[in-house]
Amino acid sequence: MDGAVRRRRPRDPDGEGLTMPTRGISLRRRARSTGGKLLRRLHLLPGGMPDGIGEDEALQHATLDGEVLVYFPDTTDSLYQLRSWYGPLHELHRAQGVTIVCMDSRTAAVLRDEVEMPVVVIALEATLDAIILRSGIKLVLYVNYNALNSAALRSRSAIHVSLLHGDSDKVVSVSNQIKAYDYSFVAGQAAIDRLERYTSLFDAPARCIPVGRPSQDTDRTAIAPRSDPRRTVLYAPTWEGGEASAAYSSLLSHGPTAVRSMLEAGLRVIYRPHPLTGVRVAGFGTGDQELRELLSHDPLGTVSEGRPLQQDFEDADLLLCDVSAVANDWLPTGRPLIITRTGDPLSSHAATALLRTAPRLDVHSAGTAGALAALLIEKDPGRDERLELVEYYLGDITPGSSLERFLEACRRLSSRRDEMWERISRQDLPAAPGSGA
């Protein structure tokens, strides 16, 4: 047919044929396609947009090793979300085999330097769907709710599991997007109760599997003993959020006033900026630079750069943070914390017990942060109540137990996938001659 596409012509209600020109590749469309390829090759795409420079052609007849695929279509800005799972994923790779699939070649290049797992770049949904089926992939794991995850969610031959990247009372923890995944691995009972309370038409006890925080078992890097005896506050604000309802960051509203208050109270301050600060709202990037500048001129100020979170925990007597996963991860230290209350009227949260237990710092009270922090470091009346919440939020924190729960859950779901896919495959077979089907 010389490359032409023969199409059925639509007809009008009177039965007269209507002539419709075939949709050729116009000069404008060719120019747009060529321009897009050039932008991708030159890495000139807007921030947050994957370049789509895939290895699809080389993967046309390939299969992936192992039983598990981690789908990560994001750019390097969001790599911190996947990095929080490196340790558990390496253990899972040893047990079942894991391949990471990206949509961005720049992200894949970084990953290949950081992980000991296969990494491939797939740009086309057709390539992805075919290679999942052809490879017999049993589980597809996701560390966020990126809308681009839908490319992998098309596959019906695998079980799809949401991991996310931390448990918190942020509204994203009860997003309706959770319903797109077959199962969700959550930290503890608090996450299940939160979903039951704030999400409609979702059976949280049936579709959520508590695994704790397995990275706390695998990422036990060498932590230096605390060397500075001065009273120290770790200030770890979250980023500005992806939408108005998730605007929890205190960096601009509380940050400068609270930090000055703590420095004036004689408290050492470690500032740990969120890796996405300023990505969506430039003003937060400016606020981050200003806070760094403030701390650089005070002998009590420190900016945490390239340090493990556990090291910052080790060096601090108290945590000042926003509604975020950092608050929950701090609980096993047994030390006090203060959680800010956002002043944004559009922001909402999915509160559980910790937000009712921990002292809250309003915008108008930011100037009292130093006095409050000093008081709680000296006398911590909420300690016993917080310690009772550790298992509720994180499950059994005995070393190794969370990792084992994670690996066991993956084994169990892989077996369930085999049973499910065998049943579906039998139904897909053509009916035998004379069967009457």
ABEGO torsion letter per residue (X at the ends): XGGBBBBBBBBBAAGBBBBBBBBBBBAAAAAAAAAAAAAAAAGABBBGBBAGBBAAAAAAABBBBEABBBBBABBAAAAAAAAAAAAAAAAAAAAAEBBBBBABAAAAAAAAAABABBBBBBABAAAAAAAAAAAGBABBBBABABAAAAAAAABAABBBBBAEAEBBABAAAABAAAAABABBBBABAAAAAAAAAABBGBBAAAABBBAEBAAAAAABBBBBBBABABBBBBBBBBBAEABAAABABAAAAAAAAAAAAAAAAGBBBBBBBBAABGAABAAAAAAAAAAAAAAAABAABBBBBGBBAAAAAAABABBBBBBBAAAAAAAAAGBBBBBBBBABAABBBBBBAAAAABBBBBAAAAAAAAAAAAAAAABBAAAAAAAAAAAAAAEBABBGAAAAAAAAAAAAAAAAAAAAAAAAAAAABBBBBGAGX
